[in-house]
């Protein structure tokens, strides 16, 4: 794919990732987020973060499976950073609108509510990934060390899914779709790694 096409695609991806935030802001201004706007914003940002994180994790398997889509790798970091952006909005919603910036309230929630502990774990695991998302970080850490560090994205996604399940009411199956996709990605990773190694060995 040409560089011009990549640039156009990047613009479209930026627009697609920012459009939900624009939608949320417009509806906030119009006071049109339902009877519980805080819950709506919390759900919206949290689900957006988890979806983007899982989509970013899907880039590598798809690239390995379909070699002609190798250009997808250029979008992985972008999607991961947008996932972190939504995760920060999700956390801010909790810290501001639920805890009222009260440290004691947050500590009490962490000790009493396991879904908050899982959510904070998911966010904390994303912090080093966002910090080391630059090309300079890759050079400084080295490709292998950088890749090892960024495997934390899988742990973050798992913690995020757990946070999602623990946060909904019993019997609600909304997290099922994202859970299935994540399970498929986790199962596919070792299979595709083995397949890639075998393919390289055959070629050599």
C-alpha positions in Angstrom: 0.0 0.0 0.0 1.3 3.4 -0.9 2.3 6.0 1.7 -0.5 8.3 0.4 -3.1 5.6 1.0 -1.7 5.0 4.5 -2.0 8.7 5.3 -5.6 8.7 4.1 -6.4 5.6 6.2 -4.8 7.2 9.3 -7.0 10.2 8.9 -10.0 8.0 8.7 -8.9 6.0 11.7 -8.4 9.2 13.7 -11.9 10.3 12.7 -13.4 7.0 13.6 -11.8 6.9 17.0 -12.7 10.5 17.8 -16.3 10.4 16.5 -17.7 8.7 19.6 -16.2 11.4 21.8 -17.8 14.0 19.6 -21.1 12.2 19.9 -20.8 12.0 23.7 -19.9 15.7 24.0 -22.9 16.8 21.8 -25.3 14.6 23.8 -23.9 15.9 27.1 -24.5 19.5 25.9 -28.0 18.6 24.9 -28.5 16.8 28.2 -29.7 13.8 26.1 -27.9 10.8 27.8 -30.8 9.2 29.5 -32.0 9.2 33.1 -28.5 8.4 34.4 -25.9 10.4 32.4 -23.0 9.4 34.6 -23.7 5.7 34.1 -24.0 6.3 30.4 -20.7 8.1 30.1 -19.0 5.4 32.3 -20.3 2.6 30.2 -19.6 4.4 26.9 -16.0 5.2 27.7 -15.2 1.8 29.3 -16.6 -0.2 26.5 -14.9 2.0 23.9 -11.5 1.5 25.7 -11.9 -2.3 25.8 -13.0 -2.5 22.2 -10.1 -0.4 20.9 -7.6 -2.4 23.0 -8.9 -5.7 21.6 -8.9 -4.3 18.1 -5.2 -3.3 18.6 -4.4 -6.8 19.8 -6.1 -8.3 16.6 -3.7 -6.4 14.3 -0.7 -8.8 14.7 -2.7 -12.1 14.3 -4.4 -10.7 11.2 -1.1 -9.4 9.8 0.5 -12.9 10.3 -2.5 -14.7 8.8 -2.8 -12.4 5.7 0.6 -11.3 4.7 -0.6 -8.8 2.2 -2.0 -6.8 5.1 1.4 -6.2 6.7 0.7 -2.4 6.6 -1.8 -2.9 9.4 1.1 -2.8 11.9 1.3 0.9 11.3 -2.1 1.3 13.1 -1.4 -0.9 16.1 0.1 1.8 18.3 -2.4 4.4 17.2 -5.3 2.1 18.3 -3.6 1.2 21.5 -3.1 4.9 22.4 -6.8 5.6 21.6 -7.7 2.7 23.9 -5.6 4.3 26.6 -7.3 7.7 25.9 -10.8 6.1 26.4 -9.5 4.3 29.5 -8.4 7.6 31.0 -11.8 9.1 30.3 -13.4 6.1 31.9 -11.2 6.5 35.0 -11.8 10.2 35.1 -15.5 9.6 35.1 -15.2 7.4 38.2 -12.7 9.7 40.0 -14.7 12.8 39.3 -18.4 11.9 39.1 -18.5 8.9 41.4 -15.7 9.4 44.0 -15.7 13.2 43.8 -11.9 13.2 43.8 -12.0 11.8 47.4 -9.0 9.6 48.0 -10.7 8.0 51.0 -13.7 7.1 48.9 -11.6 5.6 46.2 -9.6 3.5 48.7 -12.8 2.3 50.2 -14.1 1.3 46.8 -10.9 -0.5 45.9 -11.1 -2.6 49.1 -14.8 -3.3 48.9 -15.6 -3.5 45.2 -13.6 -6.1 43.2 -14.7 -4.8 39.8 -13.0 -1.4 40.6 -9.8 -3.2 41.6 -9.9 -5.1 38.2 -10.5 -1.9 36.3 -7.7 0.0 38.0 -5.4 -3.0 37.3 -6.4 -2.9 33.6 -5.7 0.9 33.4 -2.4 0.6 35.3 -1.1 -2.1 32.9 -1.8 0.3 30.0 0.3 3.1 31.5 3.8 1.7 30.7 2.5 0.8 27.2 1.4 4.3 26.5 4.6 5.8 27.9 6.8 3.5 25.7 4.7 4.0 22.6 7.2 6.2 20.9 9.8 5.2 18.3 12.5 6.5 20.7 11.3 4.0 23.3 11.6 1.1 20.8 15.2 2.0 20.0 16.0 2.5 23.7 14.5 -0.7 24.9 15.3 -2.8 21.9 12.8 -4.5 19.8 12.6 -7.8 21.8 12.4 -6.0 25.2 9.8 -3.6 23.8 7.7 -6.5 22.5 7.9 -8.4 25.8 6.8 -5.3 27.7 3.9 -4.7 25.3 2.5 -8.2 26.0 1.0 -6.5 29.1 -1.7 -5.4 26.7 -3.1 -8.9 26.8 -3.1 -8.8 30.6 -4.8 -5.4 30.5 -7.5 -6.7 28.2 -8.1 -9.7 30.4 -8.4 -7.5 33.5 -10.7 -5.2 31.5 -13.0 -8.0 30.6 -13.1 -9.2 34.2 -13.8 -5.6 35.3 -16.7 -5.6 32.7 -18.2 -8.9 33.9 -17.9 -7.9 37.6 -19.4 -4.5 36.9 -22.7 -5.6 35.3 -25.6 -7.2 37.1 -25.9 -11.0 37.3 -27.6 -12.4 34.2 -26.4 -9.5 32.0 -24.4 -10.9 29.1 -23.3 -7.6 27.4 -19.5 -8.5 27.9 -19.9 -11.8 26.1 -19.1 -10.6 22.6 -15.8 -8.9 23.6 -14.9 -11.9 25.8 -15.3 -14.3 22.9 -13.2 -12.1 20.6 -10.4 -11.9 23.3 -10.5 -15.7 23.9 -10.1 -16.3 20.2 -7.1 -13.9 20.0 -5.5 -15.5 23.0 -5.9 -18.9 21.6 -4.7 -17.8 18.1 -1.5 -16.2 19.4 0.5 -19.4 20.1 -0.9 -21.2 17.0 0.1 -18.3 14.7 3.5 -18.0 16.3 4.1 -21.7 15.7 2.8 -21.4 12.1 5.1 -18.4 11.4 8.2 -20.2 12.7 7.4 -23.2 10.7 6.8 -21.1 7.6 10.2 -19.4 8.0 11.9 -22.7 8.6 10.4 -24.1 5.4 11.5 -21.1 3.4 15.1 -21.2 4.7 
